[in-house]
């Protein structure tokens, strides 16, 4: 299976931005909710840095998402059980 050439942190940043917009939250509110700095959230949104797994779990908890919604590679097909 081939994956997109896009840096995955950029896709994660787009998903976080979408989650913020859907909930009417600011990046500062998200940062406060999960215990990181606004700079950290800004770095995720811009795709400059990758998230730690623990932070990804916290973001998903805030948004009510399963973890794979945030971190799955775009175009990846979920394996059948």
ChimeraX attribute file (.defattr): number of C-alpha atoms within 10 A of each C-alpha:
attribute: neighborCount
match mode: 1-to-1
recipient: residues
	/A:1	5
	/A:2	6
	/A:3	10
	/A:4	10
	/A:5	6
	/A:6	10
	/A:7	12
	/A:8	17
	/A:9	20
	/A:10	18
	/A:11	20
	/A:12	24
	/A:13	24
	/A:14	16
	/A:15	16
	/A:16	22
	/A:17	19
	/A:18	12
	/A:19	19
	/A:20	17
	/A:21	12
	/A:22	10
	/A:23	10
	/A:24	9
	/A:25	12
	/A:26	13
	/A:27	19
	/A:28	15
	/A:29	14
	/A:30	20
	/A:31	17
	/A:32	12
	/A:33	13
	/A:34	17
	/A:35	11
	/A:36	13
	/A:37	14
	/A:38	16
	/A:39	12
	/A:40	16
	/A:41	22
	/A:42	17
	/A:43	17
	/A:44	21
	/A:45	21
	/A:46	15
	/A:47	18
	/A:48	14
	/A:49	16
	/A:50	17
	/A:51	18
	/A:52	8
	/A:53	11
	/A:54	9
	/A:55	13
	/A:56	19
	/A:57	19
	/A:58	17
	/A:59	21
	/A:60	18
	/A:61	14
	/A:62	15
	/A:63	16
	/A:64	10
	/A:65	14
	/A:66	12
	/A:67	15
	/A:68	12
	/A:69	12
	/A:70	20
	/A:71	19
	/A:72	14
	/A:73	17
	/A:74	13
	/A:75	10
	/A:76	11
	/A:77	9
	/A:78	8
	/A:79	5
	/A:80	4
	/A:81	3
